[in-house]
Amino acid sequence: MIRISIVFLLLFIPQLVSAQSGSISPYSATGLGEKNFSGTQATRHMGGLDVFTDSIHANLNNPASYGFMKVTTYSVGIHYKNTNLASTTESQYLDNASLDYLAISIPAGKFGFGFGIIPYSSVGYQIETISPNVEGINLLNRYEGRGGINQTYFSVGVPITSFLAVGATAQYNFGNLFYRTGQFAEGVENGTFLTNQSSLSGLNYQFSIQANIPIQRKYLLQGMFSYQPEAELNSQNSRIFYTQSITNETVVDFQEIDLTSRGLNETTLEASATTKFGFGFGQNKKWFLGFQKNLIKSANFSNKIFERNNVDYKDAKQWSVGGFYVPNYASFSNYWSRVVYRFGFRSEQMSVIMNNIPLTETCISFGVGLPLGNLSNANIGIEISRRGEKDPNLIQETYVAMQIGLSLNDIWFIKRKYN
C-alpha cells in the first residue's frame, strides 16, 4: 500500500512543489534565483557532505551512492525558516516554509536507482524604496519577483567492486521566473510597471564515483568525486509594460513589448558546471568525520531578459566539514543511545558580486536521526546561516531553519526462500 501511495503522490507533486514559496531573500533576484540545497536532511545536518554514504539512506547529490543501497527508501523533507533582513538603518523578520524533496531509492540486485523531485531554485522578494526626482517629488519604487525552477531526476548507481561504485543522474529542469519593477509618483493616481517573465526548461547531467574502503573491518575510509557539466536552459520570454491605478489596481494602459525583433523572445541561461570532491573517515555505526569542497564555474552567467546593472558574477567556492556520532546503535535498553547525532559547518564564497561587494555565507547545523523501527528514521535538525553584511549598499540575512526529513525503508526485489 505504501508503494502505491508514494508513486501516486509523485505523479502530482510537481503542482505541490510549484505552489511553494521557497525564498524571501532579495538576493534571489540574481542568477536563477536562490539555489536550494538539493540533498536530504541527514546530509544537510552534516554541513552538506555528499561524501558519506550507507546502505539505508538516500544520497540525492551522489548517484554513485545508489550502488551501495540495500533497502528501498522513501524520502521526504520539509523546512520552516525564520529570516532576519537587516540594513544599517532597519531590520525585519520574515518566515516561510516549503517542501525540500520527495524521492524514492531502490536497490535492484546488480545496480541501484532512484527518482524524485526537488525545488532547484526559488525567487521570492519585494523591495520598496523612496527617492525624489529632479522636481523634488517623491517616487515610490517597487521591485518584486517570484517563481523558481523545479528539478525531476533519475539516478543509477553501479557497484564495480565491493568498495567502489560509479553513478549518473539525468535531471530535467522546468519552471517560471517572474520579475516586476514599478514606480509611483507622489500625488499621482497611476503608476507604471514593467514585467519580465520567463518559462524555462532543459536537461543537465551529473556523474560521480564513490569509494567505501574498509580498514581492519572496524573503520571505513570514504572518498567521492562528482562532476556536473555546464548545461543550457531554454527560456521563452515575454515583457509587458502597463499603467495601473494605485487605489483600485485597475490597469489603465497595457502594451506587450516585441521581443522577437530584438532576439530576446527565446534565450538560453546557463546551469553552471560543478565539481565536487570529498573525503571522510569513521568507525562503522559509531562515528564519522568528513570534508568536502565544491567548485562552481558561474563567472560567465548572464540573463539577457533581466539584467541588473549592480550585479556581476564570479566562480563560486564552497567547503564543508561535518559528521555524526552514535553512542550505541545496538542498545535495547536506552533509546537515546541509538540516536544519530549530526553536526556540520559550511562556508561559501558565493557567485554574486552586488554593488562591487562579493557575497559570502557561513552556516552551522545540528541534527538528530531518530530510529522509527525497521531501519526507518526521522531526521530533525536546525540550521543557522548568515549571508551578506550590513552595508549602505547591501543587506545582511540571518536565518534559523528547522528541517524535518523522513526516511522510510522497505525491501523490494528479494526472492523468497520459503513459502
C-alpha positions as CSV (number, residue, x, y, z in Angstrom):
1,M,0.0,0.0,0.0
2,I,2.8,2.4,0.9
3,R,4.4,1.8,-2.5
4,I,1.2,2.7,-4.4
5,S,0.7,5.8,-2.3
6,I,4.2,7.1,-2.8
7,V,4.2,6.6,-6.6
8,F,0.7,8.2,-6.8
9,L,2.0,11.2,-4.9
10,L,5.0,11.6,-7.2
11,L,2.6,11.9,-10.2
12,F,1.0,15.0,-8.7
13,I,3.8,16.5,-6.7
14,P,5.1,19.0,-9.4
15,Q,1.9,21.1,-8.7
16,L,2.6,20.9,-5.0
17,V,6.2,22.0,-5.4
18,S,5.3,24.8,-7.8
19,A,3.0,26.2,-5.1
20,Q,5.8,26.5,-2.5
21,S,7.4,29.9,-1.7
22,G,10.9,28.8,-1.2
23,S,12.6,32.2,-0.8
24,I,12.1,35.5,0.9
25,S,15.6,36.8,0.0
26,P,16.3,39.9,-2.0
27,Y,19.4,38.0,-3.3
28,S,17.0,35.6,-5.1
29,A,16.8,38.4,-7.8
30,T,20.2,37.2,-9.0
31,G,21.1,34.2,-11.1
32,L,18.4,31.6,-11.4
33,G,17.1,32.5,-8.0
34,E,18.2,31.4,-4.6
35,K,19.6,27.9,-5.1
36,N,18.1,25.4,-2.7
37,F,20.1,22.6,-1.1
38,S,19.3,19.5,-3.1
39,G,20.2,16.8,-0.6
40,T,18.4,15.1,2.2
41,Q,18.1,16.5,5.7
42,A,20.5,13.9,7.1
43,T,23.2,15.2,4.6
44,R,22.3,18.8,5.3
45,H,22.8,18.4,9.1
46,M,26.4,17.3,8.4
47,G,27.2,20.6,6.5
48,G,26.1,19.2,3.1
49,L,28.5,16.2,3.0
50,D,27.8,14.2,-0.2
51,V,30.8,12.0,0.5
52,F,29.1,10.0,3.3
53,T,27.0,7.0,2.1
54,D,25.5,4.0,3.7
55,S,23.0,1.2,2.8
56,I,19.8,2.7,4.3
57,H,19.9,6.4,3.5
58,A,19.4,8.0,0.1
59,N,22.1,10.4,-1.1
60,L,20.4,12.6,-3.7
61,N,23.6,14.5,-4.7
62,N,25.8,11.5,-5.3
63,P,24.4,9.0,-7.8
64,A,27.2,6.5,-7.2
65,S,25.8,6.0,-3.7
66,Y,22.9,4.1,-5.2
67,G,25.3,1.3,-5.9
68,F,25.6,0.7,-2.1
69,M,21.9,0.8,-1.3
70,K,20.5,-2.4,0.4
71,V,16.8,-1.4,1.1
72,T,14.2,0.6,-0.7
73,T,13.9,4.1,0.8
74,Y,11.1,6.7,0.6
75,S,12.4,10.1,1.5
76,V,10.6,13.4,2.1
77,G,11.8,16.6,3.6
78,I,10.3,19.9,4.6
79,H,11.6,23.0,6.4
80,Y,10.4,26.1,8.3
81,K,12.7,29.2,8.1
82,N,12.7,32.5,10.1
83,T,14.9,35.2,8.4
84,N,16.1,38.5,9.7
85,L,16.9,41.1,7.0
86,A,19.0,43.9,8.4
87,S,20.5,47.0,6.8
88,T,22.4,49.8,8.6
89,T,19.2,51.5,9.5
90,E,16.4,49.0,9.9
91,S,15.6,45.3,10.5
92,Q,12.7,43.0,9.6
93,Y,11.8,39.4,10.4
94,L,10.1,37.1,7.8
95,D,9.3,33.5,7.7
96,N,8.3,30.8,5.2
97,A,8.0,27.0,4.8
98,S,8.4,24.7,1.9
99,L,8.9,21.2,0.6
100,D,12.6,20.3,0.2
101,Y,12.5,16.9,-1.7
102,L,10.4,13.8,-2.4
103,A,12.4,10.8,-3.6
104,I,12.5,7.0,-3.9
105,S,15.7,5.0,-3.9
106,I,15.6,1.3,-4.9
107,P,18.3,-1.4,-4.9
108,A,17.8,-3.8,-7.8
109,G,20.4,-6.5,-7.4
110,K,23.4,-5.6,-9.6
111,F,22.6,-1.9,-9.5
112,G,20.6,0.7,-7.7
113,F,18.4,3.5,-8.9
114,G,16.3,6.4,-7.7
115,F,14.0,9.2,-8.8
116,G,12.2,12.1,-7.4
117,I,11.6,15.9,-7.5
118,I,13.5,18.7,-5.9
119,P,12.9,22.5,-5.9
120,Y,16.2,23.6,-7.5
121,S,15.9,27.3,-7.1
122,S,13.4,29.9,-5.7
123,V,12.7,33.5,-6.4
124,G,10.7,35.5,-3.8
125,Y,11.3,39.1,-2.8
126,Q,9.6,42.5,-2.6
127,I,11.6,45.7,-2.0
128,E,10.4,49.3,-1.8
129,T,12.4,52.5,-1.8
130,I,11.5,56.2,-1.9
131,S,13.6,58.7,-3.8
132,P,13.0,62.3,-5.1
133,N,13.0,63.1,-8.8
134,V,14.6,66.2,-10.3
135,E,11.5,68.2,-9.5
136,G,11.6,67.2,-5.8
137,I,8.6,64.9,-6.0
138,N,8.9,61.7,-4.0
139,L,8.9,58.5,-6.1
140,L,8.0,55.1,-4.7
141,N,10.0,52.4,-6.4
142,R,8.9,48.8,-6.1
143,Y,10.9,45.7,-7.1
144,E,9.4,42.2,-6.8
145,G,9.9,38.7,-8.1
146,R,8.6,35.2,-7.7
147,G,8.8,31.7,-9.1
148,G,11.6,29.2,-9.3
149,I,12.9,26.1,-11.1
150,N,11.9,22.6,-10.1
151,Q,14.0,19.5,-11.0
152,T,12.9,15.9,-11.6
153,Y,15.7,13.4,-11.7
154,F,16.6,9.8,-12.4
155,S,19.8,8.3,-10.9
156,V,21.6,5.0,-11.4
157,G,24.5,3.6,-9.4
158,V,26.5,0.5,-10.3
159,P,29.0,-1.2,-7.9
160,I,32.2,-2.0,-9.7
161,T,33.7,-3.9,-6.7
162,S,32.5,-4.3,-3.1
163,F,34.1,-1.0,-2.2
164,L,33.8,1.1,-5.4
165,A,30.7,2.3,-7.3
166,V,30.0,4.7,-10.2
167,G,26.8,6.6,-11.0
168,A,25.0,9.0,-13.2
169,T,22.0,11.3,-12.9
170,A,19.8,12.9,-15.6
171,Q,17.9,15.9,-14.4
172,Y,15.0,17.7,-16.1
173,N,14.5,21.3,-15.1
174,F,11.3,23.3,-15.5
175,G,9.8,26.4,-14.0
176,N,8.9,30.1,-14.4
177,L,10.6,33.3,-13.3
178,F,8.6,36.5,-12.9
179,Y,10.2,39.9,-12.2
180,R,8.3,43.2,-11.9
181,T,9.5,46.8,-11.3
182,G,7.1,49.6,-10.7
183,Q,7.1,53.3,-9.9
184,F,4.5,55.7,-8.3
185,A,4.9,59.4,-8.1
186,E,3.6,61.3,-5.0
187,G,0.2,62.8,-5.7
188,V,-0.3,60.9,-9.0
189,E,-3.1,58.3,-9.2
190,N,-1.4,55.9,-11.7
191,G,1.9,54.1,-11.6
192,T,3.9,52.4,-14.3
193,F,5.1,48.8,-14.3
194,L,7.4,46.7,-16.3
195,T,7.2,42.9,-16.1
196,N,9.6,40.2,-17.4
197,Q,8.5,36.6,-17.4
198,S,10.4,33.5,-18.5
199,S,9.4,29.9,-18.8
200,L,12.4,27.7,-18.5
201,S,13.2,24.0,-19.3
202,G,16.3,21.9,-20.0
203,L,18.3,18.9,-19.2
204,N,21.6,18.5,-17.3
205,Y,23.6,15.6,-16.1
206,Q,25.8,14.6,-13.1
207,F,28.5,11.8,-12.8
208,S,30.2,10.6,-9.7
209,I,32.4,7.9,-8.3
210,Q,32.3,6.7,-4.7
211,A,34.8,4.6,-2.7
212,N,34.0,3.0,0.6
213,I,37.2,1.2,1.8
214,P,37.1,-0.9,4.9
215,I,40.1,-0.7,7.2
216,Q,40.6,-3.7,9.7
217,R,36.8,-4.4,9.4
218,K,36.2,-1.7,12.1
219,Y,36.9,1.5,10.3
220,L,35.8,3.0,6.9
221,L,37.5,5.4,4.6
222,Q,35.2,7.1,2.1
223,G,36.0,9.2,-0.9
224,M,33.9,10.9,-3.6
225,F,34.4,12.8,-6.8
226,S,31.4,14.3,-8.8
227,Y,31.2,16.4,-11.9
228,Q,28.2,18.1,-13.4
229,P,28.9,19.6,-16.9
230,E,27.7,23.0,-17.9
231,A,24.2,22.9,-19.4
232,E,21.8,25.3,-21.1
233,L,18.2,26.0,-20.0
234,N,15.9,27.2,-22.8
235,S,13.9,30.3,-21.9
236,Q,10.7,31.5,-23.5
237,N,10.3,35.2,-22.6
238,S,7.7,37.9,-22.6
239,R,7.8,41.6,-21.5
240,I,4.8,43.8,-20.7
241,F,4.6,47.5,-19.9
242,Y,1.4,48.8,-18.3
243,T,-0.1,51.7,-16.2
244,Q,-2.1,50.8,-13.1
245,S,-4.2,52.8,-10.6
246,I,-2.7,52.9,-7.1
247,T,-6.1,52.8,-5.3
248,N,-8.1,50.1,-7.0
249,E,-5.2,48.4,-9.0
250,T,-7.1,48.8,-12.3
251,V,-4.9,48.5,-15.4
252,V,-5.3,51.7,-17.4
253,D,-3.0,51.0,-20.3
254,F,-1.3,47.8,-21.5
255,Q,1.4,47.1,-24.0
256,E,3.3,43.9,-24.8
257,I,6.8,44.6,-25.9
258,D,8.0,43.0,-29.1
259,L,11.0,40.8,-28.1
260,T,11.2,38.9,-31.4
261,S,12.8,41.7,-33.3
262,R,15.4,42.1,-30.5
263,G,16.2,38.4,-30.5
264,L,15.0,38.1,-26.8
265,N,11.8,36.0,-27.2
266,E,13.9,32.9,-26.9
267,T,17.2,32.9,-24.9
268,T,19.4,30.4,-23.0
269,L,20.5,30.5,-19.4
270,E,23.5,28.7,-18.0
271,A,23.3,25.9,-15.4
272,S,26.9,26.2,-14.2
273,A,29.4,23.3,-14.2
274,T,30.1,22.0,-10.7
275,T,32.9,19.8,-9.4
276,K,32.8,18.2,-6.0
277,F,35.3,16.1,-4.1
278,G,35.4,14.9,-0.5
279,F,37.0,12.5,2.0
280,G,35.8,11.0,5.2
281,F,36.9,8.5,7.9
282,G,35.0,6.8,10.7
283,Q,34.1,3.8,12.7
284,N,31.3,1.6,11.4
285,K,27.9,2.5,13.0
286,K,29.7,4.7,15.6
287,W,31.2,7.9,14.2
288,F,32.2,9.7,11.0
289,L,34.1,12.9,10.2
290,G,34.3,14.3,6.6
291,F,35.4,17.2,4.4
292,Q,34.1,18.3,1.1
293,K,34.9,21.1,-1.4
294,N,32.6,22.3,-4.3
295,L,33.8,24.4,-7.2
296,I,31.1,26.2,-9.3
297,K,32.0,27.8,-12.7
298,S,29.5,30.6,-12.6
299,A,31.5,33.6,-13.8
300,N,30.0,33.6,-17.3
301,F,26.4,33.6,-16.2
302,S,24.1,36.2,-17.8
303,N,20.4,36.7,-18.2
304,K,19.6,38.9,-21.2
305,I,15.9,39.3,-20.4
306,F,16.5,40.5,-16.9
307,E,19.8,42.3,-16.4
308,R,20.8,44.1,-13.2
309,N,23.4,46.9,-13.5
310,N,24.7,46.4,-9.9
311,V,25.2,42.6,-10.2
312,D,28.2,40.7,-11.5
313,Y,29.1,37.1,-11.3
314,K,32.3,35.1,-10.4
315,D,33.2,31.5,-9.8
316,A,31.9,30.2,-6.5
317,K,33.7,28.0,-3.9
318,Q,32.2,26.1,-1.0
319,W,33.7,23.9,1.6
320,S,32.0,21.8,4.3
321,V,33.0,19.8,7.3
322,G,30.8,17.6,9.4
323,G,29.9,14.2,10.7
324,F,27.9,12.2,13.2
325,Y,28.2,10.2,16.4
326,V,26.1,7.2,17.6
327,P,26.6,6.2,21.3
328,N,25.4,2.6,20.9
329,Y,23.4,1.6,17.8
330,A,22.7,-1.9,19.3
331,S,21.3,-0.8,22.6
332,F,18.0,-2.3,23.6
333,S,17.5,-0.5,26.9
334,N,18.3,3.1,26.0
335,Y,16.6,4.7,23.0
336,W,18.8,7.8,23.0
337,S,21.9,5.6,22.7
338,R,20.7,4.6,19.3
339,V,20.0,8.1,18.1
340,V,22.4,9.6,15.4
341,Y,23.8,13.0,16.5
342,R,24.9,15.0,13.5
343,F,26.8,18.3,13.2
344,G,28.2,20.4,10.3
345,F,29.8,23.7,9.2
346,R,29.7,25.2,5.7
347,S,31.4,28.3,4.3
348,E,30.8,29.7,0.8
349,Q,32.2,32.4,-1.4
350,M,29.1,32.9,-3.5
351,S,28.9,33.6,-7.2
352,V,27.2,37.0,-6.8
353,I,29.0,40.4,-6.6
354,M,26.5,43.0,-5.7
355,N,27.4,46.7,-5.7
356,N,31.0,45.6,-6.1
357,I,30.8,43.6,-2.8
358,P,31.3,39.8,-3.1
359,L,28.7,37.8,-1.2
360,T,29.7,35.2,1.3
361,E,27.8,32.8,3.5
362,T,28.6,30.8,6.6
363,C,26.3,28.2,8.2
364,I,26.3,25.8,11.1
365,S,23.9,22.8,11.5
366,F,22.9,20.3,14.1
367,G,20.5,17.3,13.9
368,V,19.4,14.0,15.2
369,G,18.4,10.8,13.5
370,L,15.6,9.2,15.5
371,P,15.0,5.5,14.9
372,L,11.5,4.5,13.9
373,G,11.9,0.8,13.6
374,N,12.6,-1.4,10.6
375,L,15.7,0.7,9.8
376,S,13.4,3.8,9.2
377,N,14.2,7.1,10.9
378,A,13.2,10.7,11.3
379,N,15.9,13.3,10.8
380,I,15.2,16.6,12.6
381,G,17.7,19.5,12.9
382,I,18.4,23.2,13.0
383,E,20.5,25.3,10.6
384,I,21.7,28.8,11.3
385,S,23.2,30.8,8.5
386,R,24.4,34.3,7.7
387,R,24.8,35.9,4.3
388,G,25.9,39.3,3.2
389,E,26.7,42.2,5.5
390,K,25.3,45.4,7.0
391,D,26.4,48.0,4.5
392,P,24.7,51.0,2.9
393,N,24.7,49.0,-0.4
394,L,24.0,45.6,1.0
395,I,21.7,43.6,3.3
396,Q,22.6,41.1,5.9
397,E,20.5,38.0,6.1
398,T,20.5,35.8,9.2
399,Y,18.1,32.8,9.3
400,V,17.3,30.0,11.6
401,A,15.7,27.0,9.8
402,M,14.1,23.8,11.3
403,Q,14.2,20.9,8.9
404,I,12.4,17.6,9.2
405,G,13.0,14.6,7.0
406,L,11.6,11.1,6.9
407,S,13.5,8.1,5.6
408,L,11.1,5.1,5.4
409,N,12.6,1.8,4.4
410,D,11.2,-1.3,2.7
411,I,12.6,-4.3,0.9
412,W,12.0,-4.9,-2.8
413,F,13.3,-7.4,-5.3
414,I,14.2,-10.0,-2.7
415,K,13.4,-13.6,-3.7
416,R,11.7,-15.6,-1.0
417,K,13.4,-18.7,0.1
418,Y,10.3,-20.2,1.8
419,N,6.6,-20.1,1.0
